[in-house]
Amino acid sequence: MREEMLSSILKELNGTSADIEASAVISTDGLMMSSVLPAELDEDRMGAMSAAMLSLGDRTSQELARGTLEQTLIKGDKGYILMTYAGPDAVITVLAKPQAKLGLIFLDVKRAAESISKLI
């Protein structure tokens, strides 16, 4: 039941913007909890990469006295990767197109993260 509710939140998130290509809820240790991904993306790889980036982001934020990490944004020439905490034990990872309107995506992801944190 919880997985169905997580999946519903992700489907709604993906539907808010044509610029969102994929989304997933991943535990902080890299285990996939729910996802809405295209067939060519490997869930295990996405989970492992998200956990690695979060670990590095947490450490960087602490070492450079920026406080507690809230989100990580990576920009590549083919788009964006946004990771936002959804409670203390999970993160939402979103893949977006290069021309994405990030302000709107940040807002939608924040709302989804709040909903997810209540479920977990």
C-alpha positions in Angstrom: 0.0 0.0 0.0 2.8 2.4 0.9 4.5 1.7 -2.4 1.3 2.4 -4.3 1.0 5.8 -2.5 4.6 6.6 -3.3 4.1 5.7 -6.9 1.0 7.9 -7.1 2.9 10.9 -5.7 5.7 10.3 -8.3 3.2 10.0 -11.2 1.6 13.2 -10.1 5.0 14.9 -9.8 6.0 13.7 -13.3 2.6 15.0 -14.6 3.2 18.5 -13.3 5.8 19.3 -15.9 6.7 18.0 -19.3 10.3 18.8 -18.4 10.5 16.0 -15.8 11.7 12.9 -17.5 11.9 10.5 -14.5 11.6 10.5 -10.7 12.3 8.1 -7.8 12.1 7.8 -4.1 15.3 6.3 -2.8 16.4 5.4 0.7 19.5 7.3 1.9 21.4 4.0 1.7 20.5 3.7 -2.0 17.6 1.2 -2.1 14.8 2.0 -4.5 11.5 2.5 -2.8 9.4 3.6 -5.8 10.1 5.0 -9.2 8.7 6.3 -12.5 11.6 5.7 -14.9 11.9 5.1 -18.6 12.9 1.6 -19.5 16.5 2.5 -20.4 17.3 3.7 -16.8 18.5 1.1 -14.3 16.8 1.4 -10.9 19.8 0.0 -9.1 22.3 2.3 -10.7 20.1 5.3 -10.0 19.8 4.3 -6.4 23.5 3.8 -6.0 24.4 7.1 -7.7 21.9 9.0 -5.6 23.2 7.6 -2.4 26.8 8.4 -3.4 26.0 12.0 -4.3 24.0 12.5 -1.1 26.9 11.2 1.0 29.3 13.5 -0.8 26.9 16.4 -0.6 26.3 15.9 3.2 30.0 15.8 3.9 30.7 18.9 1.7 27.9 20.9 3.3 29.2 20.1 6.7 32.9 20.6 5.9 32.2 24.0 4.3 29.9 25.1 7.1 26.8 25.3 5.0 24.6 23.5 7.5 22.4 20.5 6.8 22.1 19.4 3.2 18.6 20.0 1.7 19.1 19.3 -2.0 21.7 18.6 -4.6 21.5 19.9 -8.2 23.7 18.5 -11.0 23.6 20.1 -14.5 24.9 18.2 -17.5 24.6 19.1 -21.2 21.6 16.7 -21.5 19.7 17.9 -18.4 19.5 18.2 -14.7 19.5 15.8 -11.7 17.8 17.1 -8.6 18.0 15.3 -5.3 15.9 16.6 -2.4 15.5 15.0 1.0 12.0 13.6 1.8 12.4 13.2 5.5 15.5 11.9 7.2 15.6 8.5 5.5 14.7 9.1 1.9 15.3 11.3 -1.1 13.5 12.2 -4.3 15.7 12.1 -7.3 14.3 13.8 -10.4 15.8 13.9 -13.9 14.8 17.0 -16.0 15.4 18.2 -19.5 18.1 20.8 -20.2 15.5 23.6 -20.9 13.5 22.8 -17.7 12.0 25.7 -15.7 13.8 24.8 -12.5 11.9 27.2 -10.2 8.6 25.3 -10.9 10.3 22.0 -10.6 11.8 23.0 -7.2 8.4 23.9 -6.0 6.7 20.7 -7.2 9.5 18.5 -5.8 9.3 20.3 -2.5 5.6 19.6 -2.3 6.1 15.9 -3.2 8.9 15.6 -0.7 6.6 16.9 2.1 3.9 14.3 1.1 6.5 11.5 1.0 8.0 12.4 4.3 4.6 11.9 5.9 4.3 8.4 4.5 7.8 7.2 5.5 
